[in-house]
Amino acid sequence: MHRLDVAKGALIILVVLDHLLEATAGWEARTTRLPLTAIYMFHMPAFVFLAGITAKSTQLPRRIGVFLVLLVVFQTL
């Protein structure tokens, strides 16, 4: 469980960094566009994934599989 808490903490730090980059330079700056895009692409799905792992379920492998399929579909759209 300690590793999940560390992962969630790292994601929270990325969210703060993302908001800081967006507030200071914005999406128009060439230097921040790529980091902003990269963080936005995975931080919220990662939060959902970690929340799904920590939820009590007898069908955990199935839930992880469905999440990964949805992640791929939404990221390609």
Rosetta constraint file for C-alpha pairs under 8 A:
AtomPair CA 1 CA 5 HARMONIC 6.49 0.50
AtomPair CA 2 CA 6 HARMONIC 6.31 0.50
AtomPair CA 3 CA 7 HARMONIC 6.14 0.50
AtomPair CA 4 CA 8 HARMONIC 6.14 0.50
AtomPair CA 4 CA 50 HARMONIC 7.15 0.50
AtomPair CA 5 CA 9 HARMONIC 6.10 0.50
AtomPair CA 6 CA 10 HARMONIC 6.18 0.50
AtomPair CA 7 CA 11 HARMONIC 6.27 0.50
AtomPair CA 8 CA 12 HARMONIC 6.22 0.50
AtomPair CA 8 CA 47 HARMONIC 7.07 0.50
AtomPair CA 8 CA 50 HARMONIC 7.58 0.50
AtomPair CA 9 CA 13 HARMONIC 6.29 0.50
AtomPair CA 10 CA 14 HARMONIC 6.30 0.50
AtomPair CA 11 CA 15 HARMONIC 6.27 0.50
AtomPair CA 11 CA 43 HARMONIC 6.20 0.50
AtomPair CA 11 CA 46 HARMONIC 7.90 0.50
AtomPair CA 11 CA 47 HARMONIC 7.46 0.50
AtomPair CA 12 CA 16 HARMONIC 6.34 0.50
AtomPair CA 13 CA 17 HARMONIC 6.14 0.50
AtomPair CA 14 CA 18 HARMONIC 5.93 0.50
AtomPair CA 14 CA 39 HARMONIC 6.92 0.50
AtomPair CA 14 CA 43 HARMONIC 7.53 0.50
AtomPair CA 15 CA 19 HARMONIC 6.22 0.50
AtomPair CA 15 CA 39 HARMONIC 7.60 0.50
AtomPair CA 15 CA 43 HARMONIC 7.34 0.50
AtomPair CA 16 CA 20 HARMONIC 6.13 0.50
AtomPair CA 17 CA 21 HARMONIC 6.11 0.50
AtomPair CA 18 CA 22 HARMONIC 6.10 0.50
AtomPair CA 18 CA 35 HARMONIC 7.87 0.50
AtomPair CA 18 CA 36 HARMONIC 5.97 0.50
AtomPair CA 18 CA 39 HARMONIC 6.81 0.50
AtomPair CA 18 CA 40 HARMONIC 7.95 0.50
AtomPair CA 19 CA 23 HARMONIC 6.01 0.50
AtomPair CA 20 CA 24 HARMONIC 6.11 0.50
AtomPair CA 21 CA 25 HARMONIC 5.78 0.50
AtomPair CA 21 CA 26 HARMONIC 6.42 0.50
AtomPair CA 21 CA 32 HARMONIC 6.66 0.50
AtomPair CA 21 CA 36 HARMONIC 7.32 0.50
AtomPair CA 22 CA 26 HARMONIC 4.20 0.50
AtomPair CA 22 CA 27 HARMONIC 6.43 0.50
AtomPair CA 22 CA 32 HARMONIC 7.84 0.50
AtomPair CA 22 CA 36 HARMONIC 7.36 0.50
AtomPair CA 25 CA 29 HARMONIC 5.94 0.50
AtomPair CA 25 CA 32 HARMONIC 6.80 0.50
AtomPair CA 26 CA 32 HARMONIC 7.05 0.50
AtomPair CA 26 CA 33 HARMONIC 7.68 0.50
AtomPair CA 27 CA 32 HARMONIC 6.57 0.50
AtomPair CA 27 CA 33 HARMONIC 5.23 0.50
AtomPair CA 27 CA 36 HARMONIC 7.42 0.50
AtomPair CA 28 CA 32 HARMONIC 7.91 0.50
AtomPair CA 28 CA 33 HARMONIC 6.79 0.50
AtomPair CA 29 CA 33 HARMONIC 6.20 0.50
AtomPair CA 30 CA 34 HARMONIC 7.59 0.50
AtomPair CA 31 CA 35 HARMONIC 7.94 0.50
AtomPair CA 32 CA 36 HARMONIC 6.00 0.50
AtomPair CA 33 CA 37 HARMONIC 6.08 0.50
AtomPair CA 34 CA 38 HARMONIC 6.07 0.50
AtomPair CA 35 CA 39 HARMONIC 6.10 0.50
AtomPair CA 36 CA 40 HARMONIC 6.08 0.50
AtomPair CA 37 CA 41 HARMONIC 6.05 0.50
AtomPair CA 38 CA 42 HARMONIC 6.85 0.50
AtomPair CA 39 CA 43 HARMONIC 5.74 0.50
AtomPair CA 40 CA 44 HARMONIC 7.15 0.50
AtomPair CA 41 CA 45 HARMONIC 7.79 0.50
AtomPair CA 41 CA 75 HARMONIC 7.26 0.50
AtomPair CA 42 CA 46 HARMONIC 5.85 0.50
AtomPair CA 43 CA 47 HARMONIC 6.28 0.50
AtomPair CA 44 CA 48 HARMONIC 6.33 0.50
AtomPair CA 45 CA 49 HARMONIC 6.04 0.50
AtomPair CA 45 CA 71 HARMONIC 6.99 0.50
AtomPair CA 46 CA 50 HARMONIC 6.11 0.50
AtomPair CA 47 CA 51 HARMONIC 6.10 0.50
AtomPair CA 48 CA 52 HARMONIC 6.08 0.50
AtomPair CA 49 CA 53 HARMONIC 6.27 0.50
AtomPair CA 49 CA 64 HARMONIC 7.42 0.50
AtomPair CA 49 CA 67 HARMONIC 7.05 0.50
AtomPair CA 50 CA 54 HARMONIC 6.33 0.50
AtomPair CA 51 CA 55 HARMONIC 6.22 0.50
AtomPair CA 52 CA 63 HARMONIC 7.44 0.50
AtomPair CA 52 CA 64 HARMONIC 7.49 0.50
AtomPair CA 53 CA 60 HARMONIC 7.11 0.50
AtomPair CA 53 CA 64 HARMONIC 7.58 0.50
AtomPair CA 56 CA 60 HARMONIC 7.96 0.50
AtomPair CA 59 CA 63 HARMONIC 6.32 0.50
AtomPair CA 60 CA 64 HARMONIC 6.20 0.50
AtomPair CA 61 CA 65 HARMONIC 6.22 0.50
AtomPair CA 62 CA 66 HARMONIC 6.21 0.50
AtomPair CA 63 CA 67 HARMONIC 6.13 0.50
AtomPair CA 64 CA 68 HARMONIC 6.18 0.50
AtomPair CA 65 CA 69 HARMONIC 6.27 0.50
AtomPair CA 66 CA 70 HARMONIC 6.18 0.50
AtomPair CA 67 CA 71 HARMONIC 5.99 0.50
AtomPair CA 68 CA 72 HARMONIC 6.26 0.50
AtomPair CA 69 CA 73 HARMONIC 6.24 0.50
AtomPair CA 70 CA 74 HARMONIC 6.02 0.50
AtomPair CA 71 CA 75 HARMONIC 6.00 0.50
AtomPair CA 72 CA 76 HARMONIC 6.18 0.50
AtomPair CA 73 CA 77 HARMONIC 6.40 0.50
